[in-house]
């Protein structure tokens, strides 16, 4: 693949040099963003158009149906040229490996990208080689939000970096008044297993083995059970409220109504909390005693379709997207470039510094399950169901996980 | 009308220049049917014999998809059970509520046209809006329904969050669009002549007797039609489960149609999903045939007299 791309890239470079600006081209760009985030995408696309006269960028907002529409587009041979991407293994065959473009002086300062993001867009091919299939565009790690007013009213000190789950539970117990439906912490009863793996990693476990072959001994490891047992104990003891199980009442409303002291999430709820004028603080994730904290990353990358008729123009667009100018325009997540994060003062802003501190190490340890096995999608369904079962029953955790491990292993081979 | 011209017309009708005109008029529908219904239908049969990923090369696999589904797919069996359970609740509930509403509307009353429209209107609300409204109504902590029940001293029911209640909630919400079935019943009721009821009352038959001796037998062909369409609708139920409960909690509302959808659009296994759709079609056909066979026992057509040889 690589040897195919490099000459192509070279030829394209020549073509660019020869013709200068390309006339009247249309580039299709698909995103899952909506609302304000979509407006940001449109603004970046418009800036690219200004910089490249004659080029029209058609922004296609697929919203919630993103995966279905992208998959249908690939199936029909009618995929957009550039698209948001996270599930690289599932679409690997349809995406253009970018290694050819990335080789040598490509106009991108790869060292400026936040550490630990690039491994999320790299997959290992069947022949053992690795391919980079996307360039990060925006990300969020997971942090703890806490309601300062509730902490003040209870006379509690604010959580500090380096805190532990024991600290969190002690604070939650003091904040909670179950009779008044006031809770110290919110436990997501229907979490995305991808997000949830954060807790497993932080307790020394994972969903699946490093070689991606089995979930037995991982999904049902004692360290995994401990994590669930802790959350179940918190719910049973009235420290925490369970949300997300078949109900529209979201944790954001509870938090804004001063009925929820702490909750763990990415950047997503922050605009809501700000809009409600909440007096909130942000702190890193609590640690399991004596173990390093390891957050997963919610990351949007940009990929190019293998069938794109304008791969070089598409690459120009991707590069533009990763330029400091464009990265600075994204307001709804954390800048992927260290220089931009610094320029915006995020490394010292107490509401954003914890996001940066939670970044995973650059060596790609603890890569998420979907990068370890291309069939993870089906296994993840089994895991999601097991998590729901645990929070419905609030009991029998080990048996549920043992059964799930058997079924997940079967799903991996389908 | 013009007997003299008739024989000549009949002889040459096949070759008459205008003979194609009617086909031209139905052509838009025919083309649409061939391109968007029959075509994809047959194509799905074709791909059901392949290992057909959405991206990548399809590979012929014979009957493997079918045998895997039937012998080695616990999720298929489970989603089929969920579907059957849903149908067992949905079909009778839907028919009974529709018939009761139709009988109410069939009473001579003030502004009957208004009520007829009012009962039908919910059926034209889009599934998504419906789901949003109901998810608020059924909310565990803040829902109107639980609030109302609290006045009756009934403890909060976790409508959508409990694996036991979620299937019931789906049935409740699906009754919202009972209007179509109701209208068909109403048309059937209007077709029953008043004289029969007058004769029955003169003979001293009460209201309940009239229902079982006149209404139900004469309505039975309509009931058969509604039964068949409702059973099919039950098997194809997807929107509500997908949007209201997402198949949960713990897969308690994970119906067959949803599993097919996931196989196709989540796991991108088109051949497997197609094979499953065809199995579902076979199942629906088998059920329909069974209902028709069984129907000769209880469906009465106007000129027919049961239990006596003509």
Contacts between the chains, C-beta under 8 A, distances in Angstrom:
chain1	res1	chain2	res2	distance
A	67	B	265	7.3
A	67	B	266	7.3
A	68	B	265	4.6
A	71	B	54	4.8
A	71	B	55	7.4
A	71	B	265	6.5
A	71	B	268	5.6
A	72	B	54	7.4
A	72	B	265	7.8
A	74	B	54	6.3
A	74	B	55	4.6
A	75	B	54	4.2
A	75	B	55	6.5
A	75	B	268	8.0
A	75	B	270	7.7
A	90	B	268	7.1
A	91	B	55	6.6
A	93	B	55	5.1
A	93	B	56	5.1
A	94	B	55	4.5
A	181	B	141	7.6
A	189	B	161	7.8
A	190	B	248	6.9
A	190	B	249	7.5
A	245	B	158	8.0
A	245	B	160	8.0
A	245	B	161	4.2
A	245	B	248	8.0
A	245	B	249	5.9
A	246	B	140	7.3
A	246	B	158	7.1
A	246	B	159	7.3
A	246	B	160	3.2
A	246	B	161	3.6
A	246	B	162	7.6
A	246	B	166	6.5
A	246	B	245	6.1
A	246	B	248	6.8
A	246	B	249	5.6
A	247	B	139	5.5
A	247	B	140	5.0
A	247	B	141	6.9
A	247	B	160	6.4
A	247	B	161	5.8
A	248	B	135	5.1
A	248	B	136	5.8
A	248	B	139	5.4
A	248	B	142	8.0
A	249	B	139	6.0
A	249	B	140	7.5
A	249	B	141	5.5
A	249	B	142	5.6
A	377	B	266	6.5
A	377	B	267	5.6
A	378	B	267	5.9
A	381	B	262	7.6
A	385	B	248	7.7
A	385	B	250	5.9
A	385	B	251	5.5
A	388	B	248	5.7
A	388	B	249	5.0
A	388	B	250	4.8
A	389	B	250	4.9
A	392	B	161	7.7
A	392	B	162	7.1
A	392	B	163	6.2
A	392	B	249	5.8
A	392	B	250	5.8
A	407	B	74	7.6
